[in-house]
């Protein structure tokens, strides 16, 4: 099961997904994001992100939050349409 809510006005995303083999849904709340074009590369920068898994929160805080992450052009074009 997948539940996705995107609010382009507040630039927030809420996602719930039931992964195969998991007894409970994984909840992800992205409080802010920014799509960036830098040196002809498409990037996304996430602000505050919270999940229902402590270990995933640690990884996101360490490696993702506040960093610009390159995304492929096809994905960037799709994100521009829905975000």
Secondary structure as UniProt FT lines:
FT   STRAND          2..7
FT   TURN            8..11
FT   STRAND          12..17
FT   TURN            20..21
FT   STRAND          26..30
FT   STRAND          33..38
FT   TURN            39..40
FT   STRAND          41..46
FT   STRAND          49..51
FT   HELIX           54..59
FT   HELIX           60..64
FT   TURN            65..66
FT   STRAND          68..71
FT   HELIX           73..82
//
